């Protein structure tokens, strides 16, 4: 059943323009960033280019992953395929989990291949390509995409109308990209020493902040051993803990709510 779902998702993804849009955005945006470093007179480390590519990808990859997850789930309801699958004895839990795994199994190789193609000029631009640093980058991108794909599944479980779904997706995207940072900037001046931990927890609840923190520490952009006493209170000294907790929280919450809402709406009897 899982292989059948993966094959179905691949056919739908391959036929849609989302495959081309995703690949083109990744390659073009990465090349635009990388080739700027090629004209610099001072040698630049590969990790500098990787960080810039990641920060550029943050503006479109979460949006694409959310759109993919949301519309894929919404189409299952609109095309009446979900009730058919449930009638065959598949539970809501099994369906949502297999759906998420199938989407991830299709989307992950697509973005990985696109980023590998995008990094082809890196050896020319930076003089060398460190496999470990690039592997950490790909892993960070994979976690970020998985989180927002799960959020997309949740949105698709709630809403079926395309225009409403598009509006909600854009609203969620703007919240994570801009609104959360604006609220944190507004809160920051009033944060006292006793409030640093609470501010830090809220800050790292954002998957973008959590994944970025993990990537920067692993690439030695942030050196935890050189932090001041204030920043030691703000940052969690285990970036792996921050990343895993954030991924488990968002993916688990999104999948759990998707199952609950589909059950509550009783899709099998619509």
KOLTOR-990603 format. One record per residue (C-alpha): residue number from 1; z, y, x; residue in one letter. Coordinates in steps of 0.2 Angstrom, whole numbers. Last residue first. Example, Ala and Ser with C-alpha at 12.3 -4.5 7.8 and 13.67 -1.06 7.14 Angstrom:
residues 2
2/36/-5/68/S
1/39/-22/62/A
***
This chain:
residues 270
270/18/63/-96/X
269/26/46/-96/X
268/26/42/-78/X
267/29/60/-73/X
266/47/59/-80/X
265/50/78/-77/X
264/67/73/-71/X
263/61/59/-60/X
262/48/70/-52/X
261/62/83/-49/X
260/74/71/-41/X
259/60/63/-29/X
258/54/80/-24/X
257/73/86/-21/X
256/76/71/-10/X
255/60/74/0/X
254/63/93/2/X
253/82/90/7/X
252/78/76/19/X
251/64/86/27/X
250/74/102/28/X
249/91/95/34/X
248/84/81/45/X
247/72/93/54/X
246/86/106/56/X
245/99/94/62/X
244/86/86/75/X
243/81/103/82/X
242/98/110/84/X
241/105/94/91/X
240/91/93/103/X
239/94/111/108/X
238/112/107/114/X
237/121/122/119/X
236/121/130/102/X
235/117/148/105/X
234/128/163/98/X
233/144/159/107/X
232/136/156/123/X
231/126/172/120/X
230/142/182/120/X
229/149/173/135/X
228/133/178/145/X
227/120/165/147/X
226/114/159/164/X
225/118/140/162/X
224/108/140/146/X
223/92/144/155/X
222/80/151/142/X
221/62/150/147/X
220/66/134/155/X
219/52/125/146/X
218/65/114/137/X
217/75/129/132/X
216/60/138/125/X
215/54/123/115/X
214/71/120/107/X
213/74/138/103/X
212/56/139/95/X
211/59/124/85/X
210/76/131/78/X
209/69/148/75/X
208/54/142/66/X
207/65/129/56/X
206/76/143/50/X
205/93/136/48/X
204/95/142/66/X
203/98/160/62/X
202/111/156/48/X
201/121/145/60/X
200/120/159/73/X
199/126/172/61/X
198/141/161/56/X
197/145/158/75/X
196/144/176/79/X
195/155/182/65/X
194/172/182/75/X
193/163/193/89/X
192/158/206/76/X
191/141/206/67/X
190/138/223/58/X
189/123/227/69/X
188/115/210/66/X
187/114/210/47/X
186/99/221/45/X
185/90/212/59/X
184/95/195/51/X
183/88/201/34/X
182/72/207/43/X
181/70/190/52/X
180/72/180/36/X
179/59/191/27/X
178/46/190/40/X
177/39/172/45/X
176/51/161/34/X
175/50/172/19/X
174/32/176/21/X
173/28/157/21/X
172/39/154/6/X
171/30/168/-4/X
170/13/162/1/X
169/17/145/-5/X
168/24/152/-21/X
167/8/162/-25/X
166/-3/147/-20/X
165/7/136/-32/X
164/6/149/-46/X
163/-13/150/-44/X
162/-16/131/-43/X
161/-5/126/-58/X
160/4/110/-54/X
159/21/116/-49/X
158/38/107/-45/X
157/32/92/-36/X
156/19/102/-27/X
155/32/114/-20/X
154/42/99/-14/X
153/27/91/-5/X
152/24/108/3/X
151/42/109/10/X
150/39/91/17/X
149/23/98/25/X
148/33/113/32/X
147/45/101/41/X
146/32/90/47/X
145/22/104/54/X
144/37/111/64/X
143/41/94/71/X
142/24/91/77/X
141/22/108/85/X
140/38/104/94/X
139/32/87/100/X
138/15/95/106/X
137/24/108/116/X
136/36/96/124/X
135/20/85/128/X
134/12/101/136/X
133/27/104/147/X
132/28/86/153/X
131/9/85/156/X
130/9/100/168/X
129/-8/107/169/X
128/-13/115/185/X
127/-23/131/191/X
126/-17/142/177/X
125/-34/147/169/X
124/-45/133/176/X
123/-32/120/171/X
122/-28/128/155/X
121/-47/128/149/X
120/-45/111/141/X
119/-29/117/131/X
118/-38/120/115/X
117/-46/103/115/X
116/-28/95/117/X
115/-22/107/103/X
114/-36/101/91/X
113/-33/83/95/X
112/-14/85/91/X
111/-18/95/76/X
110/-29/81/68/X
109/-18/67/74/X
108/-3/75/65/X
107/-12/79/49/X
106/-17/61/44/X
105/-2/51/49/X
104/9/66/42/X
103/0/65/25/X
102/2/46/24/X
101/21/47/29/X
100/24/60/16/X
99/15/51/3/X
98/24/35/8/X
97/41/43/6/X
96/36/51/-10/X
95/29/35/-18/X
94/44/24/-12/X
93/57/35/-19/X
92/48/37/-36/X
91/47/18/-37/X
90/31/8/-36/X
89/29/-5/-49/X
88/11/-4/-53/X
87/15/9/-67/X
86/21/21/-54/X
85/4/21/-45/X
84/-5/24/-62/X
83/7/38/-66/X
82/4/47/-49/X
81/-15/45/-51/X
80/-16/57/-66/X
79/-28/68/-58/X
78/-17/83/-60/X
77/-1/74/-55/X
76/-8/67/-38/X
75/-17/83/-36/X
74/-1/93/-36/X
73/6/81/-22/X
72/-10/85/-11/X
71/-9/103/-15/X
70/8/105/-9/X
69/7/95/7/X
68/-9/103/13/X
67/-4/120/8/X
66/13/119/17/X
65/5/112/33/X
64/-8/126/32/X
63/6/140/30/X
62/17/132/44/X
61/2/132/56/X
60/-4/150/53/X
59/8/163/60/X
58/18/150/70/X
57/2/146/80/X
56/2/162/89/X
55/20/160/95/X
54/16/142/100/X
53/0/148/110/X
52/11/162/118/X
51/24/149/123/X
50/11/138/130/X
49/3/152/140/X
48/19/156/148/X
47/23/138/151/X
46/7/136/162/X
45/14/149/174/X
44/4/165/178/X
43/-3/170/194/X
42/-5/189/196/X
41/-23/196/196/X
40/-24/193/177/X
39/-41/189/170/X
38/-37/171/166/X
37/-21/176/156/X
36/-32/183/143/X
35/-42/167/142/X
34/-26/158/136/X
33/-23/168/121/X
32/-40/169/113/X
31/-42/150/118/X
30/-27/146/108/X
29/-32/156/93/X
28/-50/148/93/X
27/-44/130/95/X
26/-30/131/83/X
25/-39/141/70/X
24/-55/130/71/X
23/-45/113/70/X
22/-36/119/54/X
21/-50/127/45/X
20/-61/112/49/X
19/-49/100/41/X
18/-44/111/27/X
17/-62/112/22/X
16/-60/96/12/X
15/-70/80/14/X
14/-60/74/29/X
13/-43/78/20/X
12/-48/68/4/X
11/-55/54/14/X
10/-40/53/26/X
9/-27/54/11/X
8/-36/39/3/X
7/-35/29/19/X
6/-17/34/22/X
5/-13/29/4/X
4/-22/12/6/X
3/-12/9/23/X
2/4/12/14/X
1/0/0/0/X
***
